[in-house]
Amino acid sequence: MTTLLLLDNIRIDSEFFLFDKIMKYMKKKTGIINFLHETKTELKKVSWPTKKETLRHTALIIVISVALATFIGLVDYIFTIGLDKLISLK
């Protein structure tokens, strides 16, 4: 037995709404599954670096980071000394 809803004098079958909601959910689910499948397929096409390349690039990043931090620290130290001398001139 189906229930009927009255909306502005229009009779609408409630089973249609339930079916419609189920179909929308299934389309969303299929969309998510399709997205994951396509993502997996695309990731197989990626040219991944070797372990040696990864280690070399990691070491390079660490060296550059330490060098930059040292440079910025030295510039800050020089400016601090300069400002201290400038302030002590009064």
Residue, then its C-alpha position, 0 to 999 in steps of 0.5 A: m500500500t502506498t501513501l500519497l502526499l498532498l502538496d498544493n493539491i498535487r498527489i505525489d506517490s511517496e514511493f517515488f520520493l524514496f526511489d528517487k532518494i535511493m537512486k541519488y545515493m547510488k549515483k553519488k556512491t558510484g561517483i565516489i567509486n569512479f573517482l577512486h578508480e580513476t585516481k588509482t589509474e592515474l597514480k599508476k602513470v606517475s613516474w615515481p623517483t627511485k630511493k636513491e633520488t629521493l634520498r639525494h633530494t631530501a639531503l639537498i633540501i636539508v642542506i639548503s634549509v640549514a644554509l638559509a637558516t644560517f644566513i638569515g641568522l647571521v643577517d639578524y645578528i649583524f642588524t642587531i649589533g648595528l642597531d645596538k651601536l646606533i642606539s648607544l650613540k645617543 
